[in-house]
Amino acid sequence: MRGREMSELPLGRNCERLRNELEDLPTEGPRGATAEEWRTALSDESQEHASRCQECQTAVEDFAVTRRTFERMQEMLPEAGPWFARRVMQAIDAEEAELEERVNGFWSSVRRLAPRMVAFATLLLMLGGTWAFEERRAAKTKGPELSPAEGIFEALPSTPVNDDVIATNYEELHP
């Protein structure tokens, strides 16, 4: 049944399926594997298609060569020391902190300053409230203060100052 389904699919779809299967193969495969060994890791349909399609045979061979090349490159890499992970993570953290400071520098300082500002505002509110309460209490203990009624117009005319009378009284008292 599968053979009949495979033959009904257009050739392009079979090639695409085979290439997708090659991509999905695990990277930790057999070391130094040949194209034939990689072909056996594929599904039966893809194996059958690879045996008939020249382009897919070339794709599997290229895949095998690429994997062997990567294996040789990996063998040539020096092994990381035990300090490597710690130093790399510290460098990454430092870069992230620097980036965060550049992006949010102003707002991070505002976030650090906010609790102090709240405490200062609370202190001012308490002092102002206490002062207002004491002023009101002092005003109640004094009693009502009578102030002259003032209007827009003065009801009583002001008496003119008579300088002659003041001067005469002063001369009489001080000879």
RODRENRO-309226 format. One record per residue (C-alpha): x, y, z. Coordinates in steps of 0.05 Angstrom, whole numbers, padded with zeros to 5 digits, always signed. Layout:
BEGIN
XYZ...
END
This chain:
BEGIN
+00000+00000+00000+00056+00048+00017+00090+00036-00049+00027+00053-00086+00019+00118-00045+00091+00136-00059+00083+00126-00133+00021+00170-00134+00058+00229-00103+00095+00275-00151+00170+00267-00152+00182+00336-00122+00143+00320-00059+00183+00257-00048+00248+00295-00055+00224+00347-00006+00203+00294+00044+00272+00260+00039+00308+00326+00050+00264+00342+00110+00281+00274+00140+00355+00287+00129+00348+00352+00167+00311+00318+00224+00365+00265+00234+00401+00273+00302+00467+00310+00301+00498+00257+00346+00496+00202+00294+00547+00148+00280+00617+00177+00272+00646+00174+00202+00580+00147+00173+00576+00137+00098+00519+00158+00054+00492+00087+00055+00491+00086+00132+00453+00153+00133+00404+00126+00081+00386+00068+00127+00366+00119+00180+00312+00145+00134+00241+00118+00128+00226+00061+00079+00192+00108+00030+00251+00156+00030+00300+00099+00022+00262+00073-00038+00258+00143-00068+00333+00155-00057+00349+00091-00094+00311+00117-00156+00324+00192-00154+00394+00215-00174+00385+00284-00142+00366+00253-00075+00425+00204-00079+00471+00265-00088+00435+00300-00030+00448+00241+00017+00521+00237-00004+00530+00311+00007+00497+00304+00075+00545+00248+00095+00606+00289+00072+00581+00350+00110+00571+00310+00174+00641+00279+00169+00671+00348+00158+00637+00375+00219+00661+00316+00260+00733+00331+00240+00724+00404+00256+00696+00387+00324+00755+00342+00340+00803+00400+00325+00769+00447+00374+00804+00456+00441+00765+00433+00501+00738+00487+00545+00766+00491+00615+00723+00488+00677+00727+00564+00684+00698+00575+00614+00624+00572+00631+00632+00616+00692+00672+00670+00655+00625+00669+00595+00564+00676+00639+00597+00734+00678+00613+00768+00612+00542+00759+00587+00514+00786+00653+00560+00846+00649+00538+00861+00578+00464+00854+00596+00473+00900+00657+00508+00952+00613+00453+00948+00561+00400+00953+00615+00434+01014+00645+00438+01048+00577+00365+01034+00562+00334+01045+00631+00388+01086+00666+00343+01145+00684+00284+01102+00705+00326+01056+00748+00352+01116+00786+00280+01141+00794+00261+01072+00821+00317+01076+00873+00298+01147+00892+00222+01135+00897+00221+01105+00968+00262+01163+00995+00215+01213+00962+00154+01177+00992+00186+01179+01062+00202+01254+01054+00131+01270+01030+00103+01231+01089+00146+01270+01138+00125+01336+01108+00052+01315+01111+00058+01296+01184+00093+01361+01202+00044+01404+01163-00015+01369+01193+00012+01377+01263+00025+01451+01251-00045+01463+01224-00076+01425+01282-00037+01466+01333-00055+01532+01299-00129+01514+01301-00125+01494+01374-00089+01559+01391-00143+01599+01354-00199+01564+01393-00166+01578+01461-00158+01652+01446-00232+01661+01433-00265+01697+01377-00226+01756+01352-00267+01817+01337-00246+01854+01276-00276+01918+01252-00325+01909+01197-00299+01936+01134-00340+01948+01073-00330+01974+01006-00349+02044+01029-00329+02073+01096-00390+02088+01138-00357+02140+01183-00318+02197+01154-00248+02201+01181-00233+02262+01221-00180+02306+01191-00117+02313+01232-00112+02383+01258-00038+02400+01263-00051+02466+01297-00086+02433+01356-00030+02383+01364+00023+02436+01361-00013+02480+01412-00021+02423+01461+00052+02406+01454+00075+02477+01467+00032+02483+01528+00060+02420+01559+00132+02435+01542+00150+02509+01553
END
